[in-house]
């Protein structure tokens, strides 16, 4: 009896394969970004570190006074924005008029004398639009200690810095200053150099510290700076604040070059009091991205 050959169903297998391929392609197109996410990291020296996002931002008010119990004479807001590879320094004049909680008004120095650090923070937030996460208050001794721990600070002087008797303390030009010299320089007042001279001194010195001394630091060194800061000065920065941003700080130190920038607020002086201009407040908001909060 002849054997009957079975018909080949090759076309069925072909159709099935084609259909499966289409389904697989659709699946991959939908879930490709989930299965194979884009890299958001940078590699340095074989070590991969996540590129920090805005959740690592940190704004700190720095203040400087002669003694621990004295009213600060220097105010500086430092906004750490690692996603933008930027650290913005905004010097605030001690004679700037602000309105603090409870409707209290006065200059920054006056508001501090009335309500301390919290009143100043409230006044800055209400008047300038900057909400600071933390504060650091230096006196002369703690400032010199921290500055010397960082190392020599490179500053460029546009004018001679004069002593009380008229003698020259620092000639115009480039200087490598220790903590004591830097403290003297930051506290130098000379109305002949212009109303914004002190703000320029404070802003440029802060940027020099950031750009010249903090690049390429290891995690161990960065942590040692924060530990010394928390154990030396009057601050509400905690170990948790540092730990939450440790990788961001390391990334900035390794990957960012010259992140420090400063902005000098402008306005007008009436009866010896400085009033911030609305346009300057808008510029601060744009650079520090306070309008996105």
C-alpha positions as CSV (number, residue, x, y, z in Angstrom):
1,X,0.0,0.0,0.0
2,X,1.4,3.3,-0.9
3,X,2.3,5.7,1.9
4,X,0.5,9.0,1.7
5,X,2.8,12.0,2.1
6,X,1.8,14.6,4.7
7,X,1.3,18.1,3.4
8,X,3.9,20.7,4.6
9,X,2.4,23.5,6.6
10,X,5.5,25.8,6.2
11,X,3.4,28.8,5.4
12,X,1.7,28.5,8.9
13,X,5.1,28.6,10.6
14,X,6.1,31.6,8.5
15,X,3.0,33.5,9.4
16,X,3.4,32.6,13.1
17,X,7.0,33.7,13.1
18,X,6.1,37.0,11.4
19,X,3.3,37.7,13.9
20,X,5.6,36.9,16.8
21,X,8.2,39.3,15.4
22,X,5.7,42.1,15.1
23,X,4.5,41.6,18.7
24,X,8.1,41.5,19.9
25,X,9.0,44.7,18.1
26,X,6.0,46.4,19.6
27,X,6.9,45.2,23.0
28,X,10.5,46.5,22.7
29,X,9.4,49.9,21.3
30,X,7.1,50.4,24.3
31,X,9.4,49.1,27.0
32,X,12.8,49.9,25.6
33,X,13.5,52.8,27.9
34,X,12.5,50.7,30.9
35,X,14.5,47.7,30.0
36,X,17.5,49.7,28.8
37,X,17.5,53.1,30.5
38,X,19.9,55.8,29.3
39,X,23.0,56.2,31.3
40,X,22.9,59.2,33.6
41,X,26.4,58.9,35.0
42,X,29.9,60.0,34.4
43,X,33.0,57.9,34.8
44,X,36.1,59.3,36.4
45,X,39.2,57.2,37.1
46,X,37.1,54.0,36.8
47,X,34.6,55.1,39.4
48,X,31.1,55.8,38.2
49,X,29.1,58.4,40.1
50,X,25.5,59.4,39.5
51,X,24.9,62.8,38.0
52,X,23.1,64.6,40.9
53,X,19.7,66.1,40.4
54,X,18.0,69.1,42.0
55,X,17.0,67.1,45.1
56,X,20.7,67.7,46.1
57,X,20.4,71.5,46.0
58,X,21.4,73.2,49.2
59,X,21.2,76.9,50.2
60,X,23.1,78.1,53.2
61,X,23.4,81.5,54.8
62,X,26.9,82.3,55.9
63,X,27.5,85.1,58.4
64,X,30.7,86.6,59.9
65,X,31.1,88.5,63.1
66,X,34.0,89.6,65.3
67,X,32.9,87.5,68.3
68,X,30.5,84.6,68.7
69,X,28.0,86.8,70.5
70,X,28.4,89.8,68.1
71,X,26.0,90.9,65.4
72,X,27.2,89.7,62.0
73,X,28.6,92.3,59.6
74,X,28.8,90.1,56.6
75,X,26.0,88.0,55.1
76,X,26.4,85.6,52.1
77,X,23.9,83.2,50.6
78,X,25.6,80.2,48.9
79,X,23.3,78.1,46.6
80,X,24.7,74.7,45.7
81,X,23.1,73.5,42.5
82,X,25.0,70.4,41.4
83,X,22.7,69.5,38.5
84,X,23.6,72.9,36.9
85,X,27.3,72.5,37.9
86,X,27.0,75.8,39.7
87,X,27.5,77.2,43.2
88,X,26.0,80.7,43.3
89,X,27.3,83.2,45.9
90,X,25.0,86.2,46.7
91,X,26.5,88.7,49.1
92,X,23.8,90.6,51.0
93,X,24.5,94.0,52.5
94,X,24.1,94.3,56.3
95,X,22.3,97.6,55.7
96,X,19.7,96.0,53.4
97,X,16.1,96.6,54.5
98,X,14.1,93.4,55.0
99,X,10.7,92.4,56.5
100,X,10.8,89.4,58.8
101,X,8.0,87.3,60.3
102,X,5.6,89.2,62.5
103,X,6.0,92.2,60.3
104,X,9.2,93.3,61.8
105,X,11.3,95.6,59.5
106,X,14.8,96.8,59.6
107,X,18.2,96.1,58.1
108,X,19.7,92.7,58.3
109,X,21.9,93.7,61.2
110,X,19.0,95.2,63.0
111,X,16.8,92.2,62.4
112,X,19.5,89.9,63.8
113,X,19.8,92.0,66.9
114,X,16.0,91.7,67.4
115,X,15.4,88.0,66.6
116,X,18.7,86.3,65.8
117,X,19.4,83.9,63.0
118,X,15.8,82.8,62.4
119,X,14.6,86.4,62.0
120,X,17.3,87.0,59.4
121,X,16.4,83.8,57.5
122,X,12.8,85.0,57.5
123,X,13.7,88.4,56.4
124,X,15.8,87.1,53.5
125,X,13.0,84.8,52.4
126,X,10.4,87.5,52.5
127,X,12.4,90.3,50.9
128,X,14.8,88.5,48.6
129,X,12.8,85.4,47.8
130,X,15.6,83.0,49.0
131,X,14.7,80.2,51.4
132,X,17.9,79.0,53.0
133,X,18.1,75.4,54.2
134,X,20.9,76.0,56.7
135,X,23.0,78.7,58.3
136,X,26.7,79.0,59.3
137,X,27.9,81.7,61.6
138,X,31.6,82.4,61.9
139,X,33.4,84.5,64.4
140,X,36.9,85.6,63.9
141,X,38.6,82.6,65.5
142,X,36.4,79.9,63.9
143,X,36.7,81.6,60.5
144,X,40.5,81.6,60.7
145,X,40.5,78.0,61.8
146,X,38.3,76.9,58.9
147,X,40.2,79.0,56.3
148,X,43.6,77.6,57.4
149,X,42.2,74.1,57.2
150,X,41.3,74.6,53.6
151,X,44.7,76.2,52.8
152,X,46.0,79.4,51.2
153,X,43.2,81.4,49.5
154,X,44.1,83.1,46.2
155,X,42.5,86.6,45.9
156,X,43.0,89.4,43.5
157,X,42.8,93.0,44.9
158,X,41.7,95.8,42.7
159,X,42.8,98.4,45.2
160,X,45.2,98.7,48.1
161,X,43.9,97.6,51.5
162,X,44.8,100.3,54.0
163,X,45.3,100.1,57.8
164,X,43.6,102.5,60.2
165,X,46.7,104.7,60.2
166,X,46.8,104.9,56.4
167,X,49.5,102.4,55.9
168,X,49.2,99.7,53.2
169,X,48.2,96.3,54.5
170,X,47.9,94.6,51.1
171,X,48.9,96.2,47.8
172,X,46.6,95.9,44.8
173,X,47.3,92.7,42.9
174,X,47.3,88.9,43.5
175,X,47.8,87.5,47.0
176,X,47.8,84.1,48.7
177,X,46.2,84.7,52.0
178,X,46.0,82.7,55.2
179,X,42.9,82.8,57.4
180,X,44.0,85.8,59.4
181,X,44.8,87.9,56.3
182,X,41.6,86.8,54.6
183,X,39.5,87.8,57.7
184,X,41.2,91.2,57.7
185,X,40.5,91.6,54.0
186,X,36.8,90.7,54.2
187,X,36.3,93.2,57.0
188,X,37.9,96.0,55.2
189,X,35.6,99.0,54.5
190,X,36.5,101.9,52.3
191,X,33.6,104.1,51.0
192,X,36.0,105.7,48.4
193,X,36.0,102.4,46.5
194,X,32.2,102.4,45.9
195,X,29.1,101.3,47.7
196,X,29.3,97.7,46.3
197,X,33.0,97.3,47.1
198,X,32.4,95.1,50.2
199,X,29.9,92.9,48.3
200,X,32.5,92.5,45.5
201,X,35.1,91.5,48.1
202,X,32.9,89.0,49.7
203,X,31.6,87.4,46.5
204,X,34.9,87.2,44.7
205,X,36.7,85.7,47.8
206,X,34.0,83.0,48.2
207,X,34.3,82.1,44.5
208,X,38.1,81.9,44.8
209,X,37.7,79.4,47.7
210,X,35.3,77.3,45.7
211,X,37.2,77.3,42.4
212,X,40.8,77.2,43.6
213,X,40.7,75.0,46.6
214,X,37.8,72.5,46.4
215,X,38.4,70.8,43.0
216,X,39.5,67.1,42.9
217,X,39.0,66.4,46.6
218,X,38.4,62.8,47.8
219,X,35.3,61.8,49.7
220,X,37.5,61.5,52.8
221,X,38.7,65.1,52.6
222,X,35.3,66.5,51.9
223,X,33.8,64.7,54.9
224,X,36.7,65.9,57.0
225,X,35.8,69.5,56.1
226,X,32.2,69.1,56.9
227,X,33.0,67.4,60.2
228,X,35.4,70.2,61.2
229,X,32.7,72.8,60.2
230,X,30.0,71.1,62.3
231,X,32.4,70.8,65.3
232,X,33.9,74.2,65.1
233,X,31.3,76.9,64.1
234,X,27.7,77.8,65.0
235,X,25.6,76.0,62.4
236,X,22.5,73.8,62.1
237,X,24.1,71.7,59.4
238,X,24.0,68.1,60.5
239,X,25.7,64.9,59.5
240,X,22.5,63.8,57.8
241,X,22.6,66.9,55.6
242,X,26.1,65.9,54.5
243,X,25.3,62.2,54.1
244,X,22.3,62.8,51.9
245,X,24.5,64.8,49.5
246,X,27.8,63.0,49.8
247,X,27.8,61.6,46.3
248,X,26.7,65.0,44.8
249,X,29.5,66.8,46.6
250,X,32.0,64.2,45.4
251,X,30.7,64.5,41.8
252,X,30.9,68.3,41.9
253,X,34.5,68.2,43.2
254,X,35.6,65.7,40.6
255,X,33.6,66.6,37.5
256,X,32.9,70.4,37.8
257,X,35.4,73.0,36.9
258,X,35.0,76.5,38.3
259,X,31.4,76.0,39.5
260,X,31.6,79.1,41.7
261,X,29.9,82.3,40.5
262,X,28.8,85.4,42.3
263,X,26.0,87.9,41.8
264,X,26.0,91.4,43.4
265,X,22.4,92.6,44.1
266,X,21.6,96.2,43.3
267,X,19.1,98.7,44.4
268,X,19.1,102.2,45.9
269,X,20.1,103.8,49.2
270,X,17.6,106.0,51.0
271,X,18.5,107.5,54.4
272,X,21.4,105.2,54.8
273,X,19.4,102.1,54.1
274,X,19.8,99.8,51.1
275,X,16.6,98.7,49.3
276,X,16.8,95.8,46.9
277,X,15.6,96.6,43.3
278,X,12.7,94.4,42.0
279,X,14.7,93.6,38.8
280,X,17.7,92.4,40.9
281,X,15.3,90.2,43.0
282,X,14.1,88.7,39.7
283,X,17.6,88.0,38.6
284,X,18.4,86.2,41.8
285,X,15.2,84.1,41.4
286,X,16.2,83.1,37.9
287,X,19.8,82.1,38.8
288,X,18.8,80.3,42.0
289,X,15.7,78.9,40.4
290,X,13.5,79.9,43.3
291,X,10.5,80.3,40.9
292,X,10.6,76.5,40.3
293,X,10.0,75.7,44.0
